[in-house]
Structure formats: C-alpha cells, structure tokens
C-alpha cells in the first residue's frame, strides 16, 4: 500500500504539470508553425514537414515555463488534496515526514531535468531545428513544384518530366522579364553567396527581346534570381550552453548566460515555495486569492528580471553586480512574502 500511495502522489503531481505543459507548448507550437509560414506561402505540400520540424524546438520552449508549471501544479494538487480530504487517507500509509521527503525528491528531480534540458537536450534539438527551419523558409521563398510545373512568382516557369531533390530533368523554361525560352537536359537550384541560382545544363536558349534576338546552344547556363535572397544560419543564444554563453565575445550573449544562472536560483526558490504550498492546508477558507497573489509576485519577479537584462544590455553603467544584487533582493523578498501569505 505504501508503494501505491507513493505512485498515486507522483502520478497526480506530474499529471497537473503535464496537462498545463501540453496546453502551453501546444499553443506555442502552433504559433511557431504560423511564424514560419507567415501566411504568404502555399502550405499544401509542406505543412507536415513544417509541423515536424517545429517539434524539435519544443525542448527550448519548455525552459521559461518550468517555474510556472511547478507553481501551478502545486496549486492544483493542494486544491485536490484539500477538497477530497486525501491528506487524511495518505497519512494512513505515509507519515508527514515521508510525504515531505517524497515531494522534496520530486522537486529536486524536476530541477535536475531542467538543468539537463537547458544545457544539453534543448541545445542539441535547437541546432537541428534551426537548420531544418532555414531550409524550409528558403524553399518556401521559391514555392513548391506541382504537377510537373514549377512557377517562381512571375519570374520563371519551369516545366519538367522528373524531379530529384533540387534538380529537374527534361526541362522547358520561360524567363518572363527577359523573354528567354530554354530547353535543357536538367536544371539545378543552387545557392550562391546570397541568391538562388538556376543552373541549366546541356540545352538551347532562345532570346526574343528588344535588345537581343538570338539562339544559342550551351553546356551550362546560370540564371541568377536577383529578387530571391536566401537566409543564412546565424547562431543565436539558444545554440549555446551556459558556460559557452558567459565565455562568448558578445556582451548580450554573456548577459544571457548570467541570466540563465539566475534562472537556476529562481527555480530553486520556486521549488521551495511550491513545497510550502503543497503542505498548506486551510480547510475552511478559499485559497484562490492567496495563490493568485503568489502567482502575481512570481510573475513580477520575472518581469523585473527581464527589465534588468535590458538594462544590462543597453546601459554600460549597469553592471552584473547590480543585476545580481537587485534580483536576489527581490527573490529573497518573494520567498519571505509567500511564506507570510501561506503561513
């Protein structure tokens, strides 16, 4: 029975956290898909590829949510235990000291998972996500072939018999603004320094415009899509772990690393607050107001921290000692106030 009691507690605690996590991550996931699509491209052939790619970014989405997930999970399990009087039943199988030890272990386990996700897991998957996202965004700039036809805006139309990756075979093409007509064995879409190129091989080109009228046979002909710039992979802060960030040459990367260090301390305080909430029982009172006040205080702490990061990045006179001092003073005040609220 003791094993069943432990399993019951663990199940309910993580159940509430995972339900909230699923809702928030689901909304973020959908917004990320929309961000890539930007509502201006045809999505019929690539929507599943985009959805699959954005799943790789989910570990990095989770990190900022973890403190709030722990807090809300604690509110919900407290309410469940209080309303159903389950604490009395659980006491029959586990002593209060064992219950406290169990929740301490659960919160510590979440903290370890948070660190591993922050430093290793999210970094690994974020790198893969950015590479695939870049490929999709660049492909979406050109559009998608359909029914052996590939139309790139009003610039070029390519008619082909077969396609393998980015190469088309048995091609007939029209370049509209230059009145060029091309028949070739193949055409390859390649990347130059900043543009997309169409590289035709083994073909014939007919030009009929005001400045030139000619017919030529070529082994290779390259047409540069000047109006189509492709995006390059630039590493942002989520590509690095904490040590790499604080060792980075750029100031805002260093500051982001120090902010990540503070977030670990912030999570520890949230864990301590959540632990107190779980074991806070006031049977005759509605705790919604108290829990709402605690949530607002935690939210204010994160808002203040974001503002301090902004000052750190934009004002040379605001150094790390001010950043840590103000944050830790507010964090200590947060713990003191929440203790008073649920005392």
Order of alpha helices (4+ residues) and beta strands (2+ residues): alpha-alpha-alpha-alpha-alpha-alpha-alpha-beta-beta-beta-beta-beta-beta-beta-alpha-alpha-alpha-alpha
